[in-house]
Amino acid sequence: MADREPDLYEVLGVRPDADADELSRAYRRRLRQLHPDTRAGQGAGPAADDRDGLARVLDAYEVLRDPQRRADYDAERAARARRSPPPRDPRYRYRADGTPVPGYRPPARSRRVVVDLGFVRLRIDLGDLP
């Protein structure tokens, strides 16, 4: 399993504002997809990742079907989203606190163009142009 905990809404394949009927329909649909008895012709037994997926679906539905546990999960999910830093652009420099350095401009990539005129070969470096 990955380092981060999977989003329970993504596990069931529903939007975060889904109502109880949508949750139960998505839960049953995911169970049919992952349950070893309904996967006829796809192998003798469930693979380990299918068992893990089935367990994730069961856990996700158990949390999201209870209004109090769902409210707690939504609050934790929102706090986790606020804590996570925005993705960094690799072309820029950042300070230790995660803010970009103002005025920093990434270096221009040097591009070379080779023109073959048959008797003369020109090599032009476009990185030096303004």
N, C-alpha and C positions, 0 to 999 in steps of 0.2 A: 504494500500500500504506500502511497505517496506520503511525504512529510506533512502536508496540510490535510486537514479533515475535509472530506467532500461536502459540498453544499447539499443539504437534504432536498431542496427543491429541484436541483439538477438531477439527483438520484431518481426521483419520481418523474421528472420531465414535466413539471408544472411551473407556472408563474408564482411568484411570492404572494400574489393577491388571490390565489385560487380558493374557492369555497370548499366545503366538506364533500359535496358531491363530486367535484372535479378531482379532489384528492383520492377518494375511494375508487373512481374509475381508473385513474392513472395507476394506483396501487395494484388493482386487479390486472390491468394490462401488462404491467411490468412483471407481475408474478407469472402470468402465462408465458411471457417471453423467456423467463429464466428458470422456471420450475422444470426439473428433469423429467417428470411424467408427461408434460405437454410438449416436449421437444422431440417428437417422434422422428426417427431417421437421422438425427444429428449426433449419433454416437451412443454407446452403451450406457455411460454414466456421466454425471455432470463433471465438468472440469473444475479445477480448484478456483479459477477466477469466476466461474459461474456461481459456485457456492458462496464466494465472497460477495458477489453482486446481489445474490438473493438475501444474504444476511443484511447488507446495506439497505435494501429495499424494505425489509421488515423493520429495521431500526428507524428508518426515516418515517415510515408511516406511523409507527408507535409514538414518535415525538410529535408529528404534525397533526395527528387526529385529536389530540388532547389540547383544548384551548389554552390552558395555563402553560403547559410545556411548550406549545408553539409560540406563545407570547414571550416566554423566557428565551427561546431559541432566536426569535427575531431580534430581540434586544441585544443578545450576544453577537449576532451576525452583523448588526449595524455598528456595534462598538468595534468589532474586528475590522470592518471596512474603514472606519475612521482612523484606526491605528496604523493600518498598512500604508506605507509611503507610496506615492505615485511612482510609476515606472520611470526609470531614468533613461534619458536619451544618451546613447554612447558617444555621440559627437560632441558633447559639452562636458565641462568640468563642474564638479560639485564640491561644496564645502563639507566639513565633517557633520554639520547638522542636516545635510540633505538638500540645502537650497542651492540653486545654480549660481555660479560666479557671474556677477553682472558685467556686461561688456565683453565677455569672452566670446571670441569668434573662432570656430573650428578651422584648422588649416585647410586650405584648398587642396583638393586632390590633384596631383600632377597627372596630366594626360598627354601622351605622346601620340602624334599622328605621323605616319610614314606615308609619303606620297611618292609613288614610283612613276616617273614620266618616261620610262624606257631607257633614257640615257643619263638621267640625273635622279638621284634618290634624295629627297628632302626629309629631314627629321625635325619636326616642330614640337616644342614643349609648350602646351597650352596652360600649364600651371603658372607660368611667369606672366601671363597676360593679366591686366587689371580686370 
